[in-house]
Amino acid sequence: MTQDSPRMPMLWIVAAGFFMQTLDTTIVNTALPSMARSLDETPLALQPVVVAYTLTMAMLTPASGWLADRFGTRRVYFAAILIFVLGSLFCAGAHTLPQLVAARVVQGLGGSMLLPIGRLAILRNVSSEQYIAALAFVSVAGQVGPIFGPMLGGWLVQSVSWHWIFLINVPIGVLGLAAVLRYLPADRGLQAPPFDWLGCGLLSLCMVAFSLALDAPGGGGGAAHALWSGALFATSLLSALLYIPHARRSRAPLFRLALFREPNFSVGLAGNLVCRIGSGAVPFLLPLLLQLQLGYSPLHSGMMLLPAALAGALAKRWIVPLVNRYGYGTFLLVNTVLVGASIASFAAIAPGWPMALAAAQLALFGATNSMQFAAMNSVTLKGLSREDAGSGNSLFSMVQMLAIGLGVTIGGGLVSLFTTHAGMGGGAYRLAFLTVGLITLASAAVFRRLDMAELEKGRGGRGGRGAARTTGR
């Protein structure tokens, strides 16, 4: 895709939306201690600020394609940016934790549509010969957001106030709104089939109840909290079970049950969920450890995350040659161990720990984690038929967002548990890193159930029955 392509303005619009979405997934983490002081809360009490955003995106992502078909791509993308900007303003104006969590839900509502609708706009307006190049151009924005998010968040908190980590979205969003009206081709809505709102509601209830159930015991309320947690787990299981007869009866279910007859898809989803819990916990726990236990400034803690993001961006090019040489089975086994071990190694970071060694640990985590995402994405989606590729990718995206939220919930809950019941202080973070590292290692056992013979038919993501491929987050 050349710079003078007539579609370049549209690609810049989509890239800007992707940048805002990924930026706000990471920029908040380094600001949590400052936000907690401002709102008169403990830093760990702010984990719903992170979870609300990712969980909202997980719940609403499947509806984005239907909305674009029903109301038109340009109209829905404009609405997505507008809602995201309004949510950012509400976040900046929040004076209490409940207000901030509610504002993050609004922000997640807009963010859930930015990337899927952007991809759809590219698909409908870019020729097939230029489609891969266009997606590659846009994906750079998804890499830049996590690289600069923690550092930018730390700088804004230290130089101005935490409110500006949300206000920075406003000028970008306003320019995006104007650009959508000017450059995004107008289109009319299509005769879209009815959306499966009931199925979406059941799966959303399953995810929300499960996330809240994991968080409930952290309140330290004894039997009452245990009872509440059990009720939420039961609600989550019941809603998942109710989806099965619903999907069998529905003419157009949100996700066809036939998806799960592809064994590598089911195993890949489970492995992704377990593995990404550790990866989701690290960006939340590490800034808290650096600032609250080691006395780092917000900017310093944000800069400490830079090696992980840079190594992750550079390592993406290694995945195909490594898989082609060693195969998915060997690669996933070895790389999963490296990811889990690198997460567990953060338990050693303490006062006096060499900064160069900490940077090397973070770089190892970033590189192996990036390659892990790419490999997991491929083994999960590559065997799907063309008929199931779209819905399978949507369900996979839901699981990705859910796992990030679960990582934050479990990581924060472990620190609270070890602090409250063991009185450990800084040691609580070390035990939390060890635990989530072990959870990540456990996913290696899940990946051993993959059908390797099927995977090796199209090594490196070149083959497979389906057209679904992802570059990987």
C-alpha positions in Angstrom: 0.0 0.0 0.0 1.8 3.2 -1.2 1.7 6.5 0.6 -0.1 8.1 -2.3 -2.9 5.5 -2.3 -6.4 7.2 -2.4 -7.3 4.9 0.6 -4.5 6.1 2.8 -6.6 8.6 4.7 -9.0 5.8 5.6 -6.2 3.7 6.8 -4.9 6.5 9.0 -8.4 6.9 10.5 -8.6 3.2 11.3 -5.0 3.2 12.7 -5.8 6.1 14.9 -8.9 4.3 16.3 -6.8 1.2 16.9 -4.1 3.3 18.6 -6.7 4.8 21.0 -8.1 1.4 21.9 -4.8 -0.2 22.6 -3.4 2.9 24.4 -6.2 2.9 26.9 -5.7 -0.8 27.6 -2.2 0.0 29.0 -1.9 3.7 29.8 -4.1 3.4 33.0 -1.8 0.9 34.7 1.1 3.3 35.6 -1.5 5.9 36.9 -3.3 3.6 39.3 -1.4 4.7 42.5 -2.0 8.4 41.7 -5.6 7.7 40.8 -6.1 5.8 44.1 -4.7 8.7 46.2 -7.0 11.2 44.3 -10.1 9.0 44.8 -9.1 8.1 48.4 -9.0 4.4 47.6 -6.3 1.7 47.8 -4.5 0.9 44.5 -5.7 -2.6 44.4 -9.3 -1.4 44.8 -8.9 0.2 41.4 -8.7 -3.1 39.5 -12.3 -2.7 38.4 -11.2 0.3 36.4 -9.1 -2.0 34.2 -11.5 -4.9 34.2 -14.6 -2.9 33.3 -13.0 -1.6 30.1 -11.8 -5.0 28.9 -14.9 -6.9 29.9 -17.2 -4.4 28.2 -15.1 -4.8 25.0 -15.4 -8.6 25.3 -19.2 -8.5 25.7 -19.9 -6.1 22.8 -17.3 -7.0 20.2 -19.6 -9.7 18.5 -22.3 -7.1 17.9 -20.0 -4.7 16.0 -20.3 -6.5 12.6 -24.1 -6.7 12.8 -24.3 -3.0 13.7 -22.1 -2.1 10.7 -24.3 -4.2 8.4 -27.5 -2.7 9.8 -26.6 1.0 10.0 -23.6 1.4 7.7 -19.8 1.3 8.4 -19.2 5.0 8.4 -22.1 5.8 10.7 -21.2 3.1 13.3 -17.5 4.0 13.2 -18.3 7.7 13.8 -20.5 6.6 16.7 -17.8 4.4 18.1 -15.3 7.3 18.2 -17.9 9.7 19.6 -18.8 7.3 22.5 -15.1 6.6 23.2 -14.4 10.3 23.4 -17.4 10.9 25.7 -16.3 8.0 27.8 -12.8 9.5 28.1 -14.3 12.9 29.2 -16.5 11.1 31.8 -13.4 9.3 33.1 -11.5 12.5 33.5 -14.4 14.1 35.3 -15.0 11.2 37.7 -14.8 12.0 41.4 -15.5 8.6 42.9 -14.5 5.0 42.0 -18.0 4.0 41.0 -18.2 7.0 38.6 -14.8 6.1 37.1 -15.8 2.4 36.6 -19.1 3.5 35.0 -17.2 5.9 32.7 -14.8 3.1 31.7 -17.8 1.0 30.7 -18.9 3.8 28.4 -15.3 4.0 27.0 -15.2 0.2 26.5 -18.5 0.4 24.6 -16.9 2.7 22.0 -13.6 0.8 22.1 -15.3 -2.5 21.4 -16.3 -1.3 17.9 -13.1 0.6 16.9 -11.0 -2.3 15.7 -13.7 -4.6 14.3 -15.5 -1.9 12.4 -12.1 -0.5 11.2 -11.2 -3.8 9.8 -14.5 -4.1 8.1 -14.2 -0.7 6.5 -10.8 -1.8 5.1 -12.3 -5.1 3.8 -15.1 -3.3 2.0 -13.0 -0.5 0.5 -9.6 -1.9 -0.2 -8.9 -4.4 -3.1 -8.0 -8.0 -2.2 -4.4 -7.4 -3.6 -3.8 -4.6 -1.1 -5.8 -6.0 1.9 -2.9 -7.7 3.7 -0.7 -4.6 3.2 -3.5 -2.4 4.6 -4.0 -4.6 7.7 -0.2 -4.6 8.3 -0.2 -0.8 8.1 -3.0 -0.6 10.7 -1.5 -3.2 13.0 1.5 -1.0 13.6 -0.8 1.3 15.6 -1.7 -1.7 17.8 2.0 -2.2 18.5 2.7 1.5 19.2 -0.1 1.8 21.8 1.3 -0.7 24.2 4.9 0.5 23.7 4.2 4.1 24.6 1.1 3.7 26.8 2.8 3.0 30.2 5.5 5.6 29.6 3.1 8.2 28.4 0.7 7.5 31.3 3.6 7.8 33.8 4.7 11.1 32.2 1.3 12.6 32.2 0.6 11.6 35.8 4.0 13.0 36.9 3.8 16.2 34.9 0.2 17.2 35.0 -2.4 14.8 36.6 -3.9 11.4 36.0 -7.0 13.0 34.4 -4.9 13.7 31.3 -4.4 10.0 30.5 -8.1 10.2 29.4 -8.2 13.8 28.1 -5.4 13.0 25.6 -8.0 11.0 23.7 -10.2 14.1 23.1 -8.1 15.9 20.5 -7.3 12.6 18.7 -11.0 11.7 18.7 -12.2 15.0 17.5 -9.7 14.9 14.6 -10.9 11.3 13.9 -14.6 12.4 13.8 -13.8 15.1 11.3 -11.7 12.7 9.2 -14.4 10.0 9.2 -16.9 12.5 7.7 -14.3 13.7 5.2 -12.6 10.5 4.1 -14.5 7.4 5.1 -16.7 6.4 2.1 -20.4 6.7 2.9 -22.4 3.4 2.8 -25.9 2.3 3.4 -27.0 -0.4 5.8 -27.6 -3.8 4.5 -30.4 -6.3 5.1 -28.7 -7.8 8.1 -30.1 -11.0 9.6 -31.5 -10.7 13.1 -28.8 -10.5 15.7 -28.7 -13.1 18.5 -29.2 -10.7 21.4 -30.3 -13.5 23.7 -27.2 -15.6 23.0 -25.0 -12.5 23.4 -26.7 -11.8 26.7 -26.2 -15.3 28.0 -22.5 -15.3 27.2 -22.1 -11.8 28.6 -23.7 -12.9 31.8 -21.4 -15.9 31.9 -18.3 -13.7 31.6 -19.4 -11.0 34.0 -20.6 -13.5 36.7 -17.4 -15.5 36.4 -15.2 -12.4 36.7 -17.2 -11.1 39.7 -17.1 -14.5 41.4 -13.3 -14.6 41.3 -13.2 -11.1 42.7 -15.7 -11.7 45.5 -13.5 -13.6 47.9 -11.0 -10.8 48.0 -13.3 -8.7 50.0 -12.3 -10.7 53.2 -16.0 -11.0 54.2 -15.8 -14.7 55.2 -18.8 -16.9 54.8 -21.0 -14.1 53.2 -18.4 -13.5 50.5 -17.9 -17.2 49.9 -21.7 -17.6 49.5 -21.8 -14.7 47.1 -18.9 -16.1 45.1 -20.6 -19.5 44.9 -23.8 -18.0 43.7 -21.9 -16.1 41.0 -20.1 -19.2 39.8 -23.4 -21.0 39.6 -24.9 -18.2 37.6 -22.0 -18.2 35.2 -22.2 -22.0 34.7 -26.0 -21.9 34.3 -25.9 -19.1 31.7 -23.3 -21.1 29.7 -25.4 -24.3 29.9 -28.5 -22.4 28.8 -26.7 -21.2 25.7 -26.4 -24.8 24.4 -30.1 -25.5 23.9 -30.6 -21.9 22.7 -27.9 -22.3 20.0 -29.5 -25.6 18.9 -32.9 -24.0 18.4 -31.8 -20.7 16.9 -31.5 -20.3 13.2 -28.6 -17.8 13.5 -27.0 -18.3 16.9 -24.2 -16.0 18.0 -21.7 -18.9 17.8 -22.6 -22.2 16.2 -22.0 -25.3 18.4 -20.3 -26.8 15.3 -17.3 -24.5 16.1 -16.4 -26.7 19.1 -16.3 -29.9 17.0 -13.0 -28.5 15.6 -10.8 -30.0 18.4 -7.9 -27.5 18.0 -10.3 -24.6 18.3 -11.7 -25.8 21.6 -8.2 -26.7 23.0 -6.8 -23.4 21.6 -9.5 -21.4 23.4 -8.9 -23.1 26.7 -5.1 -22.7 26.3 -5.4 -19.1 25.4 -7.6 -18.3 28.4 -5.2 -20.0 30.9 -2.0 -18.6 29.3 -3.2 -15.1 28.9 -4.2 -14.8 32.6 -0.5 -14.4 33.5 0.1 -12.1 30.6 -2.8 -10.0 31.7 -1.7 -9.8 35.3 1.8 -8.5 34.6 1.0 -5.0 33.2 -1.3 -4.5 36.2 1.0 -5.8 39.0 4.4 -4.6 37.8 3.7 -0.9 38.0 2.2 -1.3 41.5 5.3 -3.3 42.6 7.7 -0.7 41.2 5.8 2.3 42.6 4.4 1.1 45.9 7.2 -1.3 47.0 10.4 0.0 45.3 9.5 3.8 45.3 9.8 4.3 41.6 8.1 7.4 40.1 5.2 6.9 37.6 7.4 7.9 34.7 10.2 5.6 35.8 7.9 2.6 36.3 6.4 3.3 32.8 9.8 3.4 31.2 10.7 0.0 32.9 7.9 -1.6 30.8 9.4 -0.3 27.6 11.9 -3.2 27.0 8.9 -5.7 27.1 7.0 -3.7 24.5 10.0 -3.2 22.2 11.1 -6.8 22.4 7.5 -7.9 21.7 7.3 -5.9 18.6 10.7 -7.1 17.3 10.0 -10.8 18.1 6.9 -11.0 15.8 9.2 -11.7 12.9 10.8 -14.8 14.5 7.6 -16.8 15.0 7.2 -18.1 11.4 10.8 -19.4 11.0 10.8 -21.0 14.5 7.5 -22.8 13.9 8.6 -23.9 10.5 11.8 -25.3 11.9 10.5 -27.0 15.1 6.8 -27.4 14.6 3.9 -26.1 16.7 4.2 -28.8 19.4 7.8 -28.2 20.3 7.6 -24.4 19.9 4.5 -24.1 22.2 5.9 -26.3 24.8 9.2 -24.5 25.1 7.9 -21.0 24.6 5.1 -21.5 27.2 7.7 -22.6 29.7 9.7 -19.5 28.9 6.7 -17.2 29.3 5.7 -18.7 32.6 9.3 -18.7 33.9 9.8 -15.0 32.9 6.6 -14.1 34.8 7.7 -16.0 37.9 11.1 -14.4 37.7 9.6 -11.0 38.5 9.2 -12.3 42.1 13.0 -11.7 42.4 12.7 -7.9 41.8 13.3 -6.2 45.1 15.1 -3.1 46.4 18.7 -3.2 45.1 17.9 -5.5 42.2 20.1 -4.5 39.2 18.1 -2.4 36.7 19.9 -4.1 33.7 18.8 -7.5 34.9 15.2 -6.3 35.4 15.2 -4.9 31.8 16.5 -8.3 30.5 13.7 -10.1 32.4 11.1 -7.8 30.9 12.6 -8.1 27.4 12.5 -11.9 27.7 8.9 -11.7 28.8 7.9 -9.3 26.0 9.6 -11.4 23.3 8.2 -14.8 24.4 4.8 -13.4 25.2 4.5 -11.8 21.7 5.5 -15.0 20.0 3.1 -17.0 22.3 0.2 -14.8 21.2 1.0 -15.3 17.5 1.3 -19.1 17.8 -1.8 -19.5 20.0 -3.8 -17.4 17.6 -2.7 -19.6 14.7 -3.4 -23.0 16.3 -6.8 -21.8 17.5 -8.1 -20.4 14.2 -6.3 -22.1 11.3 -8.4 -25.2 11.2 -11.8 -23.4 11.0 -13.9 -23.6 7.9 -14.7 -20.5 5.9 -18.2 -20.7 7.2 -17.0 -20.6 10.8 -14.0 -18.3 10.5 -15.9 -15.1 11.2 -17.8 -16.2 14.3 -14.8 -18.2 15.5 -12.6 -15.1 15.4 -15.3 -13.1 17.3 -15.4 -15.7 20.0 -11.7 -15.8 20.2 -11.6 -12.0 20.6 -14.0 -12.3 23.4 -11.8 -14.8 25.2 -8.8 -12.6 24.7 -10.4 -9.6 26.4 -11.9 -11.9 29.1 -8.4 -13.3 29.9 -7.0 -9.8 30.3 -9.7 -8.9 32.8 -9.2 -12.3 34.6 -5.5 -11.7 34.9 -6.1 -8.3 36.6 -8.7 -9.8 38.9 -6.7 -12.9 39.8 -3.4 -10.9 40.2 -5.0 -8.3 42.4 -6.9 -10.9 44.4 -3.7 -12.8 45.1 -1.9 -9.7 46.4 -4.9 -8.9 48.6 -5.0 -12.5 49.8 -1.3 -12.7 50.7 -1.3 -9.2 52.2 -4.5 -9.7 54.3 -4.0 -13.3 55.5 -0.2 -13.5 55.6 0.7 -9.8 56.3 3.4 -10.0 53.7 3.6 -6.5 52.1 6.1 -6.6 49.3 6.3 -10.4 49.6 2.7 -10.5 48.5 3.6 -9.3 45.0 6.4 -11.9 44.8 4.1 -14.7 45.6 1.5 -13.3 43.2 4.0 -13.3 40.4 5.0 -16.9 41.2 1.4 -18.0 41.2 0.4 -16.4 37.9 3.6 -17.7 36.4 2.6 -21.2 37.5 -0.9 -20.7 36.0 0.8 -19.8 32.7 3.0 -22.9 32.9 -0.2 -25.0 33.3 -1.3 -24.0 29.9 1.4 -26.1 28.4 -0.5 -29.2 29.6 -3.6 -27.8 27.7 -1.6 -27.3 24.5 -0.4 -30.9 24.6 -4.0 -31.9 23.7 -3.7 -30.2 20.3 -4.0 -32.3 17.2 -0.4 -31.8 16.0 -0.9 -33.8 12.8 -3.6 -31.4 11.7 -1.5 -28.4 12.6 1.6 -29.6 10.7 -0.3 -29.7 7.5 0.0 -26.0 7.1 2.9 -25.0 9.3 3.5 -21.3 10.0 0.0 -20.3 9.3 0.2 -20.8 5.5 -2.4 -23.5 5.2 -5.4 -24.9 7.1 -9.0 -25.2 6.0 -10.0 -21.7 7.0 -9.2 -18.3 5.9 -8.9 -17.0 9.5 -5.5 -15.8 10.4 -4.3 -13.3 12.9 -1.1 -11.4 13.6 -1.6 -11.3 17.1 -2.4 -9.8 20.3 
